[in-house]
């Protein structure tokens, strides 16, 4: 199979080229070795995966190679930084709730951003019959008053190459993914904090009180559902452990269909039809909050590229103290897409 794969001259400068073009390392490889030129099993692989096959590097399974295999040749060494970045990214996806709460992701190629915002009443949004010659109602979009600064999330590898080189690649992958999970958790905390406290443009969350202090019942859940005006829908709920227990023990949650779904799949179903997400970080989500959102409209994630590694250090086997990082920030696009129940008001 390896003989059928195109020879590609792998150089560390490909990472610089990828950064300049705002592309991933795999996308650079894809230009040199298009998947469309292959058939069968090779066509199902990414360009990066084909290079792993070309260099006989097995990264998973019971027969996974050791890390030292990446450094067998000067060309195979070039594949190592993207392996590290890819495993960290896999961990980020596993640990993050952003895919469930973010409306759009924008790679801005900078570390500061002035976003768009829309603030209008329901009456402003409505379309009206307009008499001939009359003025058409206007919806105004404008840049936010304050610049949103992206923050750097990262981890430093504390391991020597000598300690790492004889370890199986699939075992090292587990630890790299765990690093990524933590970055995903930290990013998610930042997103929730932005929803509640605002993005610096005088747009904190306006919450709704439950009917009785320290009591959360089904009527309060419907109150949260009704807090979303026409055109919006409560489709996602983020809640901490204490209030999640109360919701799970509501009679309405114990509906046979809802219970069967939870027991069969482990997926939380809320009494008001929204997807529930358990979030136990009390540092950003108050224990007395049931956070609701319309994930279609509310939050924008802005990034400056993806996961980055110190390519030069990794290729030179200087694994110790190398940094894996990602720049990210959040902008509230539409404040009407968020609400929350305050239980201890």
N, C-alpha and C positions, 0 to 999 in steps of 0.2 A: 504493500500500500504506500509506503514512504517514497518509493521510486516514482510513483505517479504524481507526486506533489511537486509543484513548481519550485525551483531554486530561487529564494529571495535573499538578497544581501542584507542581513540584519546588522544594523549599526545603532549605537546609542543615540546618535543624532536624530533618529526617527522620533524619539520622544520630544525633542525640541520642535521638530516639524509638526508633530501632533498638537503641541501647545499653541504654536503660531496659527494653525488653521482651525483651532477650536474643535479638534477631533480627538477621538480615543486612539490609543495605540492600535487596537484591532482595526479601526477604520482606515488607518494608514496602511496596514498590512493588506487590507481588502483591496485597496487601490492597486497594489503590486501583484496580488494573487486573488482575482475575483472569484467568488464562489460560483458564479454563473458559468464558469468554464469547466466545472466538474459535474459528474453524474454519480448516482448511487450514494454510498455512505459518505464519501468525501464531500459531497455537496451539502450534506447535513451539518457539517462542522463549520465553525467560524474560521476565519483566516488564521487567528491565533492558535486555535486548536489544531489546525493542520500543521502549523510549525512545530507544535509539541510532538505530533506524530512523526514529522520529518526528522526530528532530533531524538526520537525514541525516548521521550520523557513521559512517563505515566504518573499522573498527579492524583489518581484516586483508585480505589479498589484494593483488594487484598494483596495485589502485586505492585503497589505504588512504589516508585523509586525513592531514593533518598535525595535530600536537598542538593548534595554535591553533584548530582547528575546535571543540574542547571549549569554548572561551571566546568563541564567536560570540554567545551570548546569556546572560543571567543564569540562565536555567533549564538550558541545556546544561552550564554550568559545574558545576552540582551533580552531574553524572554523573562528573566527573573523579576524585574521590577513590576511588570504588568501582572505577573502571577500574584505578587503581594497585594497590589491594588485591587485586583479582581476578587480575592478572598475577603478583603476588608469590605468591599462594596457589597458582597453577598451577605455579610453580617449586618451591614447597615439596613439592607432591605428586610432582613429577618427581624430586627429589633425596632424598626420605626413604624409609627402609625401614620406617617405623613401621607402615604398613598390613599388613606381613608379620609383625610381632613383637608388636603390641599387641592385647590381648584386647578392650578396651573404651575408649572415649573419653568423658570426662565434662566438661561445661562447668559449673564450680562457681560462677562469679560472684564469685570471691574469689582472693586470691593466697597463701592458706595453706589446708591441707587435712589433716584427720585421716581416714585411710582405714580400710577394713575389712581384716582379715587373717584367714587361716585357717591354723592350724598343727596338724597331726594326723598320726598314724601310719596305716599301711595298715589296721591292726586297728581303729583308731577309725572309719575310713570304712566298714567293712563293716557291712551290715545283718544282723541275726541274728533267728532265730525267738525270739519273746518269749512266755514263758508268761503265762497270764492273771494279771493283777495284778502282774506283774514290771515292773521299771523299764526304760523304753525307752532305748537308748544315745543319747547326746547329741553333736551336732556344734556346737561353739561358735564363733561369729563375734564378734569384738570390734574396737573401734577401736584403731588402732596407738598405741604409747606416745608416739612423737614426731611432731610436726606436720611435714608435708612442705611446704617453701616452694617456690612456683613461681618460675621464673627467666624473666627477660625476654630474648628473642632479637630482635635487630633490626639494621637498617642505616640509615645516614644518607645521603640523596641529596646528592651534591656536584655540583650543576649549576644554572646559572641558567635562569630562564624564557626569557630572550632566546636562550640557546644551544639550548634545547629546542623552542621554539615552532614552528620551521620543519621539524622532523624528522618523518618519517613515523611514524604511530602504531604500525605493525607492527614497525618497527625499535626503537622505544623499548620495546615489549613484550618483545623479546629480552633487553634489559638488566635490566628489572624481573624477568623470570622467573629470570635468573641470580642476582639478589639472593635470590630465594626459594629457589633450589636450595641456596645456602649456609646459609640458615636451616634448611632441611630436613636438611642434613648435620649441622649443630650439634645439632639436636634428636635426631637418631639417635644421635650420640655420647653425649648425655646419657642416653638410654634404655639403651644398652649399659653405660655406667658404672654405672647404677643396678642392672642385672641382676648385674653382677660384684661391686660394692662394697656394695650394699644401698641402701635409701632412708633410712637414718638410724635404723632400728628393729632394729638388731642382726640383720640378715638377709643377710649377704654370701653369695656363691655358694660352695658346697662342691663342689670339682672332683674328678675322677677321674684318676689317673695312668695313662699308657700303660705297657705291660709293660716296655719297654726305654727308658731315657732317650735322647732325641733321635731316636727311631724312631717313625714313625707308619705302621701297616699296616692291612690290612683287619680283622684281628682286633680292633684297638683301636677301629675304627669300630663294630663290633658290640658291643663293650664299652660304648661310649657309648649305643648304642641300648638295651641291656639295663639301663642305669642308671635308666631311666624305669620306675617301678613300675606295677603294674596300675591301669588307669584313666587313665594318661597315655601319650602317644606322642611320640616324637621326630619332629616334622614340619617343623622348621626348623633349619638350621645356618648360623651366621655365622662366617666364617673369613677370615683375612688372606691375602695373596698367597703367602707362602712355603709355608704348609701347604696352600693350595689347589692349588698346583702338584703337591705330593705326592699329594693325593687324585685329581687329574685323571689322574695317571700310574699309578694302581693298575690292575692287570689287571682287577679287577672293574668299574672304571669304563669300561674299554675294551670292555665288552659291546656287541655290535653295535647293539642297540636303544637303549642309553643314548647311544652315540656318534652314532647317527643323529639322535636328538632334539637333541643339542647342536649338531651341524653344521647341522641344518635350521632351528632356532629360536633358537639361542644361549642357550637356557635350561639352566642347570646342573642336572644330575641327580646325586644322590649315590648311592654304592653301597648305602646303607641306606634308600633311598626318600624321604628328606627333601628339601625344597627347600633348595638351598644359596644363600647370599647372600655375595657378595664384599664385604668391608669392609676397606679399606686404612688406616684411621686407627689407627696404632700407639699414639696417645696414650691411647686408652681400651681397645682390644682387644689384649692381649698377643700378640706374634708367635708364642708357643708354645701358644696356646689354640685349640681347636676348640669353639666355644660352641654348645650344643644347647638347644632349648627346645620346649615345647608351647605354641604361640602362642594356644591357646584359653583358657588359664587363668592365665597367669603375670603379665602386666603391664597396669596401668591407666595411661592418660595422662589427666592433669587439666589443663584449660586455663581461662583466664579470657577468654572470647570468642574471636574469630578474629583474623585479621590486622587491625591497626588502623593508621590513618594520621592525620596531623594535618590534619583536614578543613578547618579555618579557613584554615590557611596555603596549602593546595593550591587552594582556591577563590579565594583572594586572589592567586594566581600567585606566592606566595612558596615556590617549589619548592626553592630552595637551602637546604640544611641541614635539610630536613624529614625526619622519622623514620618508618620503617615498622617495626612491631614486633609481637611475639606473646608472650604469657605461657604457659608450659607447665611441667609437672613430671610425675614418674612415681612410681608406687607398686607395690611387689611384692605381688601378691594371694596368691600361693601359691608358696612356695619350692620345692615338689616339681616344679614345671613347668620347672625349669632344671637343667642340668648342663653340664660342660665336660670336655674332655680336656686335661690338662696334659702337654705333650710333653717339656719339659726339667726336670721336677720334680727 
